[in-house]
């Protein structure tokens, strides 16, 4: 078979059967740019005057965006990278980015990768977590939302800059800012200024005093959705990011004239890989939402008009976004929208059905994790199957394994067997950043990688056709009397209720079964259904008797990790605390509920209670807690 250069870079991937033909050509012969910086150069050379991105100031002003061509992006990246170099940034130094999306942020991130290593951080994290992440990454220069863009984030940035004694703090302006930028208050020992103003005097045509990055150089630190303490920093190489972005772009049926919509924040790998680097490789225009992204309540009221105006062909979001859009009347021509991608958490069947029936737009589920750069599997329009997150992307391999809990040894499982999903290939990350030293970051894999295979921590089975069926997080499994229960089956049943907007099922300690399932739900505004009715609803729809929840608890919001995944450990802690209180009451033991602490410990939950002064009371508390398979202790000192 003879390939033209275009065929080599963009082979046919319209169906799962194309995977074998794609992989017949070695990846190194595909002609991919070596780094994200070289991707910027290539795009400016091929499509200089084409809009790379259209950035909305906010949902209300979606008809008055800022537009950036590929040539302008090229110039912005060079000016900013040269500014960063003048501030002391080197190849193994990280640049922090702490801001919601704004027109200046994509170029700032790409410039950080051109000069050193980008370290984007969720701006809604607590200041102490932001500080810990930046310290671990060795950040000396921080790019942050200025006071016009987000006053609270700017206050956090100033606090962190002072605490870490940063060399520079660079402010980002809002997209299409109203009025002149306010003066910036100084931070002692730190250079403070607006990024655009300081970068304007630097060369736009090339890197000055900077060697271009190489494929195996580190490009970014992305924090994961860790379940305890500060999230981990996962280090990516340029090759990780370029290859994964190409895999996604090559596997979706869009050409260079297709317009994408981006509403996810750039501290998340999906935004970087799927809606920034992928379109950069293919020359596609991206319409970026305002700083609130999908969290902007006004976005949903104008969303379908926005799709019509910009002729958007695809979008990428999390299941809750599609749950909301399924209820928004479609008073626009949305025929341009060919499919919508969904990831970050499992897609409930009820959400898929309601969205597709309401809009006629197919949802394509995908799967990935930060430690595998972003995406490892993707469904395709016309090939979606219920309960499947797609087939592996080209040049990645997947398998399921059993990991011995005592020895840590891996045993490969046959096709169709459920086990821990493992991924290998050019997207597996370089490791977690343990610390920053004078010579750069010290990385560790923390037992996550074995012989090139990454332990994803997710349970799955791979069918004979190579399609991946997720079965939940390994740590999220509810084990009732030795029987494994997939919490997704409970969550799907509850999400089918018209007044339930989100659901999460976790294990509740039980003296006989070890664990029994309980479910937490959020409801639509004005919902009239009560927990007892929801319990009946879920019980009637349970796939098996063991999966019927013992209790349904209504809460205001499902807690999320720093990158937007459901924070189930927090719910497990709450369920454990409820169980302890109930058993203490049953035993007639008296204990102040506010003084019972539940916290993560060695992969489980440790309960700490104040030691009763009265010996008889102490025996009651001990008897109550010994009924459970729990790690518990009396507080060594009074609990306050």
PAVEXTI-351344 format. One record per atom (N, C-alpha, C): x negated, y, z negated. Coordinates in steps of 0.1 Angstrom, whole numbers, plus 5000, padded with zeros to 4 digits. Each point is the difference from the previous one (the first is absolute). Example, Ala and Ser with C-alpha at 12.3 -4.5 7.8 and 13.67 -1.06 7.14 Angstrom:
BEGIN
486849434922 500950125000 499150125000 500450115007 499150115000 500850114992 
END
This chain:
BEGIN
499249885000 500850125000 499150125000 500350105008 499350125001 500750114992 499250074992 500650114992 499450135005 500950105000 499550145002 499750054986 499350114998 499850064987 501350024992 501150045007 501250024992 500649874996 499949905008 500549874996 499249954988 498750024999 499249964989 500450074987 500350135001 500350074988 501549984996 500949985010 501449994997 500649885007 499649884995 500649885006 501549984997 500649925007 501549974998 500149934986 500850064991 500349934988 501550014997 500849985011 501450024998 500749884994 499449894999 500649884994 498949924992 500549924990 499049924992 499249915009 500549965011 499249915009 498750075005 500050135000 498850075006 498850004991 500249964988 498950004990 498849925005 500249885005 498949925005 499350065011 500750065009 499350075012 499250124995 500550074991 499350124994 498749954994 500049904992 498849964993 499049925009 500449975012 499049945009 498950105004 500350134998 498950105002 499450034987 498749994998 499450044987 500350144997 500250034987 500450134995 498950105004 498749975000 499050105003 500050045015 500749925008 500150045014 501250095003 500850034990 501250085002 499750155003 498850054996 499650145003 500650094990 500249964987 500650094990 499050114996 500450114996 499150104994 499449944988 498750034997 499349944989 500650054987 500450134999 500450064987 501250095003 500650054989 501150095001 499550135006 498850044998 499450125006 500049985015 499549895005 499949985014 501449995006 501049964993 501450005005 500450145002 499650094991 500450145002 499350065013 498749965002 499350055012 500749955013 500349874999 500749935012 501350075003 500850024990 501450065003 499950145006 499050084995 499950135005 499550005014 499249905004 499549995013 501149965010 500849904996 501049955009 501350085000 500450064989 501350085000 499850134993 499150095005 499750124992 501350094998 500950015009 501150104999 501349934995 499949874998 501249934995 500250034985 501250024995 500350024986 499649864993 499150014990 499749894992 501149994989 500350114994 501050004989 500850135000 501349984996 500950114998 500449994985 499750104992 500149994986 501250104995 500949944994 501250084995 499650074987 500450134999 499850074987 500849934989 501249965003 500949934991 501249965009 500949924994 501249955008 500850115005 500250104992 500950115004 499550085012 498750005002 499450075012 499449905010 500749895002 499549905009 499950055015 500650115003 499950065014 498950105001 499350024989 498950105000 498749944995 499449905007 498949934995 498750075004 498949954995 498650035005 499649895009 499350035011 499649905009 498550005002 499449885000 498549995001 499749915011 499250045010 499649925011 498849914996 499749905008 498949924997 498750085001 499950105009 498850085000 499950094988 501150054995 500050084988 499649914988 500549884999 499749914989 498549975000 499449985012 498649985002 499250124993 500450125004 499350124994 500250014985 501249984995 500350014986 499149894992 499949885006 499249904993 498550044999 499550065011 498650045001 499750124990 500950105000 499850114991 500049964986 501049914996 500149964986 498949914996 499649905009 498949914997 498750084998 499850115008 498850084998 500050084988 501250054996 500150064987 499749914989 500549885000 499849904990 498549974998 499349995012 498649984999 499350114994 500450125003 499350124994 500250014984 501149924996 500350004985 499349884994 499249935007 499249894994 500649865002 501049995008 500649865003 499149925009 499749884996 499149915008 500849885004 499349915008 500749885005 500649914989 499449994988 500549914990 500650084988 500450125003 500750094991 501550015003 500850004990 501550005002 500550144999 501050035008 500850135000 501449974995 500450064989 501349974995 501050085008 501249955002 501150065006 501349994991 500550114995 501149994991 501150105005 500949955008 501050095006 501149925007 501250065000 501049955008 499750035015 500749945009 499750025014 500250145004 499150065008 500150135005 499150005013 500250105009 499349995013 498549994999 499450054989 498550004999 499549874995 500949914994 499549884993 499449905009 500649965012 499549895008 498550045004 499850125005 498650035004 499150004989 500450044988 499250004988 499649864996 500949905001 499749864997 499049955011 500350025012 499149955011 498650074999 499950124996 498750074998 499349944988 500749974990 499449934988 499349875004 500749935009 499449875005 498950025009 500050115008 498950035009 498750044992 500250084989 498850044993 499649914988 501049934995 499849914988 501149904999 500650004988 501149904998 501250074995 501249985005 501250064996 500649934988 500450074990 500649944988 501350074997 501149965008 501350064997 500649954988 500750094992 500649964987 501450055000 500949924994 501450034999 500150134991 500550115005 500050124993 501050004988 500949905000 500949994988 499549924989 498849955001 499449934988 499750094989 500049954988 499650084988 498650055002 499750124995 498750065002 498849914995 500349934989 498949914995 499749895010 501049955007 499849895010 499350065012 500450125004 499350075011 498550014997 499750054988 498650024996 499349874999 500549904995 499349875000 499749945014 501050025009 499849955013 498950085007 500050134999 499050085006 498649984994 500049984987 498749974994 499449875004 500949905001 499549875005 499550005014 500650085008 499650025014 498850095002 499550064989 498950095002 500350135007 501250045000 500550125007 499350134995 499550085008 499450134997 500750125006 500849975011 500850105007 501449955001 500950084996 501449975000 500850095009 500849945009 500950075009 501449984994 500750114996 501349994993 501050095005 501349974997 501150105003 499850134993 500050115007 499850134995 501350044992 500050114994 501250054992 501250025008 499950045012 501250025009 500649865004 499249905002 500449875004 500749924988 499350004989 500549934988 499350054988 500650094992 499450074989 499649904989 500849894998 499649904990 498849925004 499949965012 498849935005 498850094999 500150125004 498950104999 499550014985 500950014991 499750004986 499249884996 500549885004 499349884997 498650005006 499950055013 498750005007 499050094992 500550124996 499150094993 499549944986 500949934994 499749934987 498949895002 500249925011 499149895003 498750065004 500050115008 498750065005 499250054989 500750064990 499250054988 499549894992 500849894998 499649894991 498849925006 500149985014 498949935006 498950095005 500150134998 499050105005 499749985015 501049995008 499949985014 499250115007 499449975011 499250105008 501050095007 501149955005 500950085008 501449954999 501050105000 501449975000 500650085012 500549935010 500550065012 501549995001 500750115002 501550004999 500649995014 501149925001 500749995012 501350095000 500350055011 501250095001 501249925005 501250054998 501249935005 500050015015 500749925007 500350005014 500850135003 499550085009 500850135003 500450074987 498950044993 500250064987 500850145001 500850034991 500750124999 499250104992 499550115007 499350104994 498549974998 499250104995 498649984999 499749904988 498949945001 499649904990 499550084987 500549964988 499650074988 498549974997 499450104993 498649984995 499949884991 498949945001 499749884992 499250034987 500549964989 499250024988 498849925000 498950064995 498749924999 500049894990 499149905003 499749894991 498650014997 499650014987 498650024997 499149895005 499050045008 499049905005 500449935013 501250035005 500649945012 500350105010 499649985013 500450085011 501449985003 500850105000 501549995003 500350095012 500849945009 500450085012 501049925008 500650075010 500949935009 499249935011 500349875002 499349925009 499950065014 501250055005 500050055014 499150125001 500050094991 499250125000 498549975000 499649914991 498649964998 499549925012 500949925007 499649925011 499950085013 500650115001 500250085012 498650045006 499050024992 498750055005 499149885004 500449884998 499149895003 500349955015 499049945006 500149955014 501249905002 500750025011 501149915003 499749905011 498850015006 499849915012 499249874996 499350004988 499249884997 499750004985 499649894995 499549994986 498650064999 499850084990 498750064998 499349944988 498849965002 499249944989 500749884993 500949935009 500749884995 499849895010 499549894996 500049885009 501449955001 500549975012 501349945001 500149874993 501149974994 500249874993 499849885009 499749894994 499949875007 501249914995 500349905008 501249924998 500049944986 498849964995 500049934986 499850104989 500050135003 500050104989 501350014993 500050034987 501350024993 500750125005 501349995002 500850115005 500950064990 500549914991 501150054990 500049924988 500550064989 500449934988 501550034999 500849895000 501450014997 500449934987 500750074992 500449944987 501249905002 499949894994 501149905001 501050034990 501149925001 501150024990 499849914988 498950024993 499749924988 501150004990 500149894993 501149994990 499750044987 498750034997 499650054986 499050105002 500050104991 499050105000 499950085013 498850045003 499750075013 499949915011 500650035012 500049915011 498549985005 499849895006 498649975006 499850085012 498750025003 499650065013 499549905009 500749985011 499649905011 499250075011 498849955003 499250075009 500249945014 500250085010 500249965014 498750055008 499749925010 499050055010 500750065012 499250075008 500650055013 500649895008 499249895001 500549895008 501349944995 500149994987 501349964994 501250085005 499850135000 501150095003 500350015015 499050015008 500250015015 500649875005 499549884996 500549885005 501449974995 500350034988 501449984995 501050095007 499650135002 500850095007 500349965015 498949945006 500249955014 500949885000 499849914990 500949885000 501450044999 500450104992 501350044998 500550075013 499250095005 500450075012 500249915012 499149905001 500149905011 501249914999 500549984988 501049904998 501450055000 500250145001 501350055001 500350055014 501249995005 500350035014 500250155003 499050084998 500150145002 498850045009 500350095010 498950055008 499550144995 499150065008 499550134995 500950115000 501249985007 501050115001 501049994988 499949894992 501049984989 499650094989 501050064993 499950094989 500349924987 499150024990 500249934987 500450104989 500749964990 500350084989 499249954988 499450104992 499349964988 500550084988 500549924990 500550064988 499349954987 499049915002 499349954988 498850094997 499650004988 498950094996 498649945004 499150095003 498749955005 499149944990 500450004987 499249924991 500349855000 501049975009 500449865002 499449955013 499549875000 499449955012 500949995012 501349984998 500949995011 500050135008 500050114993 500050135007 498750025008 498949964994 498750015008 500049915012 500249874998 499849905010 501150015011 501350004996 501149995009 500350135007 500050114992 500550125006 499050115002 498749974997 498950095004 499049945009 499449894996 498949945008 500649935012 501049924998 500649935012 500450095011 500850114998 500350095010 498850085006 499050024991 498750065005 499449915010 500049874999 499449915009 500850005013 501350014999 500849995012 500550135007 499750114993 500450135006 501450034998 500649954989 501450034997 500250124991 501150075003 500450114991 500749954988 499750064988 500649964988 500750134994 501349984996 500750114993 499949974985 499350094993 499849984985 501050084993 500649934990 501050064991 499250114991 500850084993 499450104991 499449934988 499550094990 499349944989 500749904991 501350015000 500849904992 500249875008 499850005013 500249885008 501449944998 500049874998 501349934998 500750044987 499350074991 500650044987 500750135001 500050065012 500750125002 501549975002 500950044991 501449965001 500650075012 499550115005 500650075012 499649925013 499049924999 499649935012 501149915006 500749934991 501049915005 501250065007 500350124995 501150075007 499850045014 498750025004 499650045013 499249895008 499949894994 499149905005 500349965015 501349975002 500449955013 499950115011 500250124996 499850125009 498550015003 499249984990 498550015002 499649895010 500549884999 499749895009 500450045014 501250065002 500550045013 499150115005 499650104992 499350125005 498649965005 499349914992 498649975004 499949875008 501149945003 500149875007 499149894993 500149994987 499249914993 500349855003 499049925002 500149875005 499949904988 499250034990 499849914989 499750084987 500149934989 499750064987 499549884991 499450044989 499649904990 500450054986 500649924992 500550044987 500249884991 500450024988 500249894990 501549975000 500449894995 501449955000 501050114995 499750074989 500950094994 500450115010 499150045009 500350115010 501149955009 499949875005 501049955009 501349974993 499949984987 501349984992 500750135000 499350114999 500750135000 500550045014 499149985010 500450035014 501249925005 500249884994 501149925004 501350074996 500050104992 501250064995 500250145006 499050055008 500050135006 500749995014 501150085001 500750005013 499150035012 500149935011 499250025012 500850105009 499750135000 500650095009 499050065009 499349915007 498950045009 499749895010 499350035011 499649905009 498749944995 500049884995 498849944995 499549885009 500450015012 499649895009 498549995003 499350104996 498550005002 499349904990 500749984988 499449924990 500149855003 498849945003 499949865004 499949914989 499450034989 499949924988 499550074989 500249954988 499550064988 499349904992 498850034995 499149914992 500350024986 499949894992 500350004986 498949924993 499550054989 499049924992 500050054986 498949974993 499750044986 500749914990 501249965002 500749914992 501049925008 500449884996 500949925008 501250075004 500549975012 501250065006 501249914996 500950064992 501249924996 500949985012 500549885002 500949975012 501250105001 500550044988 501150095001 499750135005 498750054998 499650135005 499849995015 499449895004 499849975015 501350005007 501049934995 501349985007 500750145000 500050074989 500750135000 499450105010 498750014999 499350105009 500149975015 499849875003 500149965015 501450015005 501049974991 501450015005 500450155001 499550084991 500450145000 499350085012 498849965003 499250085010 499749935013 500149875000 499649935012 498549995002 499250054990 498550005001 499549874993 499249925007 499449884993 499050044990 500049934989 499050024990 498949895002 498850045000 498949905001 499150014988 500149884993 499350004987 498549975002 499250054991 498649975001 499449974986 498849955000 499449964987 498550055000 499650044989 498650044998 499750044986 498750034998 499650054986 498850085002 499750094991 498950095001 498649925001 499949894993 498849925001 499749945014 501149995008 499849965014 500250125009 499650114996 500150135007 501450065000 500949935006 501450045001 500949895004 500049965013 500949905005 499449875004 500649894997 499549875004 501049925008 501350044999 501149935008 501050115003 500749975012 500950105005 501149925008 501250044998 501149955008 500150085013 500849955009 500150085013 501550005003 500450115007 501450015004 500449885009 501149954996 500549885008 499549874995 499050004991 499549884994 500149994985 500750104994 500250004986 500849884995 499649944989 500849894995 500250024985 501249974994 500250034986 499049944991 499650084990 499049944990 498649995005 499750065011 498649985006 499450145002 498850024996 499350135001 499150005013 500249915009 499350005012 499049905001 499250005011 498949915002 498750084999 498949934997 498750074997 499750095013 499250114997 499650085010 498749945007 499750045012 498949945007 498750014992 499249895001 498650004995 500149994984 501149984994 500149974986 500549864999 499649934989 500449874997 500750004987 501049914998 500749994988 500249854996 500149974987 500249874995 500650014986 500549894995 500550004986 499149904992 499850044988 499149924991 500649984986 499649904993 500349984986 498850044993 500150094990 498950044992 500249944986 499049924996 500149934987 499950114989 501050004991 499950114990 498949994990 499449874999 499049984990 498650025006 499849945012 498750015006 499850115010 501150055006 500050105010 499749945014 499949865001 499749945013 501250015009 499750025013 501050015011 500249865007 501349975002 500349895008 500950045012 499549985012 500950045012 501249915000 501150075004 501349935000 500449985015 500849905002 500549975014 501050105005 500250025013 501150095005 501349974994 500750104996 501349984994 500050004985 498849984994 500049994985 499850144994 500750034989 499950134994 498850014991 499350105001 498850024992 499650155000 498850034995 499550135001 499550035014 500450115006 499650045013 498650055000 499249955010 498650055001 499850055014 499250115002 499850065013 498550015002 499649985013 498650035003 500050075013 498850065003 499850075013 499450144998 499950085010 499350124999 500650114992 501249984994 500750104992 499849984985 499349894996 499849984986 499150114994 500450064989 499350124995 498649964995 499250114998 498649984995 499949974985 501150034993 500049984985 500650114993 500149984986 500550114992 498850084995 500250134999 499050094995 499949994984 498949934996 499949994985 499550124994 499050075006 499550124995 499250075011 499750134998 499250075010 498650034994 499049965007 498650024995 499350105009 498750034996 499250095008 499849965014 500249875003 499849945013 501349985007 501150044994 501349985007 500849914991 501149955006 500949924992 499549854997 500349954989 499849864997 501349935002 500049905009 501349935003 500049864994 501249964997 500249864995 501249945006 500149875001 501249945006 500949944990 499549994987 500949964989 500749875003 499449915006 500649875002 501150005011 500150115008 501150015010 499649935013 498749995003 499649945013 499249884998 500349895007 499249885000 499849955014 498749995003 499649965014 500750085011 500150134997 500750095010 501550005000 500649924991 501450004999 500550094988 501050085002 500550094990 501249944993 500050004987 501149964992 501050114999 501150005007 500950115000 500850014987 500149894993 500950014988 501549985003 500349985013 501449985004 500249855003 501249964996 500449865003 500750005014 499749905008 500649995013 500049865005 500749985011 499849875008 499950045015 499249935007 499850035014 500649885008 501050035008 500749895007 499249965013 500649905006 499249945012 499850095011 500850115001 499850105010 499050114996 499449994988 499150104995 500750124994 501350004997 500750114994 499949994985 499850124994 499850004985 501350034993 500349924990 501250014992 499550044986 500250124996 499550044986 500949944990 499449974988 500849944989 499750084987 499650125001 499850094989 498550004995 499750094991 498750014994 499849884991 498849945000 499749894992 500350034985 499750124996 500250044986 501550044997 500850015011 501450044998 500949884999 499549885004 500849884999 500649984986 501249974999 500749974988 500049854998 499449954990 499849854998 501049964989 501149945003 501049964991 499949844998 499549974988 499849854997 499249935010 499050065005 499149945010 500550025015 501250065001 500650025014 499750145004 499450015012 499650135006 501350075006 500250124996 501150085006 499550125007 500350025012 499650125008 500950114996 499550114994 500950114996 500750065011 499549995012 500650065012 501449955002 500349874997 501349955002 501050074991 499650034988 500950074991 500250145005 498950075003 500150135005 500950025012 499849905010 500850015012 501549994997 500349914991 501549994996 500550134994 499350064992 500550134994 500050115010 499050005009 500050115010 501249995010 500649885000 501149995009 501350074994 499950044988 501150074994 500050145005 501150065004 500050135006 499650124991 500049984987 499750104991 498649994994 499249905004 498749984996 499050055010 499150094995 499050065010 498649944999 499749944988 498749934999 500149904989 499249905001 500049894990 498749934998 499749964988 498749934997 500349904989 499649875003 500249904990 498749954994 500049984987 498849964993 500349894990 499049944994 500249904990 500250064987 501049944992 500350044987 499649884991 499250024989 499549894992 501249924994 499849875000 501149914995 499349894992 500549974988 499449894992 500149865006 500949985009 500249865005 499549995014 500250105009 499649995014 498750075003 499450074990 498850085003 500450145005 500850005011 500550125006 501349985006 500950105000 501250005007 500150135008 500650015011 500150125008 500950114994 499650125000 500950114998 499850105011 500950095003 499950095011 500350144996 499250095006 500250144998 500550065013 501050094999 500550065013 500250154998 500050075011 500550145001 501350005008 500850104998 501350015006 500250135008 500949995009 500450135008 500650104990 499950135003 500650104992 501549984999 500550004988 501449984997 500549865000 499149915001 500349855000 500949974988 500949915002 500949964989 499849864995 499149925007 499849864996 499250004987 500349904991 499350004988 499149875000 499049994990 499149895000 500649865000 501249994993 500649875000 500549965013 500650095008 500449975013 498949965009 498950074999 498849975008 499449874996 500149964988 499549874996 500849895006 501350025000 500949905007 499750005015 499950115006 499650015014 498849925003 498950024993 498749945002 500149854997 500749964990 500249864997 500749925011 501050065005 500849945011 499249985012 499050085002 499250005013 498649944998 499749954988 498749944997 499949885009 498849985006 499749885008 500049884992 499750014987 500049884991 500450054986 500449914992 500450044986 498950064993 498849955001 498850054993 499750155003 500450045012 499750145004 501150104996 501049964994 501050094995 499450084988 500050135001 499450084990 500849994987 499350014989 500650004987 500750144997 499450105005 500550144998 499750095011 500950105003 499750105010 500050144992 498950075002 499850124992 500050125010 500850104998 500050125009 499150104994 499150055009 499050104997 500150125010 499450114997 500050115009 499249995012 498849934999 499149985012 499249884997 499749925010 499049894999 498750065000 499249974990 498650064999 499149965011 499250095005 499149975011 498550014996 499249935008 498550024998 499650135007 498750034999 499550125006 500250005015 500149895007 500250005014 501449955004 500950014991 501449985003 500649865000 499249914995 500649864998 500749994987 501049924999 500749984988 499149954989 500050074988 499149984989 500749894991 499949885004 500749894992 499449974987 498750034998 499449984987 500750094989 500350125004 500850094991 501349944996 500749945010 501349944997 499849874991 499049935003 499749884992 499750044985 499350114998 499850054987 501350044993 500950065007 501350044995 500849884997 500049905009 500849884997 499549924988 498650004998 499549934989 500450084987 499950135000 500450084988 501549974997 500850005010 501549974997 500149864994 499249905005 500249874995 499549994985 498950074997 499550004986 501150064991 500550115004 501050074991 501249914998 500549935011 501149924998 499849884991 498849945000 499749894992 499850044985 499350124998 499950054987 501350024993 501050065008 501350024995 500749874997 499849905008 500649874998 499549934987 498750034997 499449944988 500350094987 500750115002 500250094989 498850074995 499050015009 498850074997 500150155003 499550094991 500150145002 498750065005 500150075011 498850065006 500450125008 499350114998 500250125008 499849985014 501050015009 499749975015 499050095006 499850124995 499050095006 498649964996 499849904991 498749964996 499649875006 500849945008 499649885008 499450045013 498749955001 499350045012 499849885009 500350015013 499749905010 499150065010 498949925003 499050065010 499449885007 499550035012 499349895008 498749954993 499849875001 498849944994 499649875006 498950005007 499549875006 501049945010 500650085008 501049965009 501449974995 500150014987 501349984994 500550134992 500849974990 500550114992 499749974985 499450104993 499849994986 500950094992 500649944990 501050074992 499350034986 500150124996 499450044987 501250064992 500149954987 501050044991 499450044987 500650104993 499550034987 500249884990 499049984991 500149894991 500950044988 501149934998 500850034988 499349994987 500350094991 499449994987 500549894992 501349975001 500749894993 499749865006 499649914992 499649875005 501149925007 501250014994 501249945006 500350065013 499950135001 500350065013 498949965010 498849994995 498949965009 500249865006 500649914992 500349865005 501050015011 501050094998 501150015010 499450055013 499250105000 499450065012 499149895007 499249934992 499149905006 500949895006 501049964993 500949895006 500650055013 500450125000 500750055012 499150015012 498750054998 499150015011 499449875004 499949914991 499449875003 501049925009 501250045001 501049935009 499650025015 499250105003 499750035014 498649965004 499849985012 498749975006 499450145003 499650074989 499550135001 498650014993 499350105005 498750044993 500450114990 500149984987 500550104991 499150014989 500050124993 499250024988 500650114992 499650004987 500450114991 499050115003 500550124999 499150125002 498950004989 498850015004 498950014990 500150124991 500850105005 500250124992 501450055004 500650094992 501350045003 500250055014 501149955006 500350045014 500650144999 499450105008 500650135000 500350045015 
END
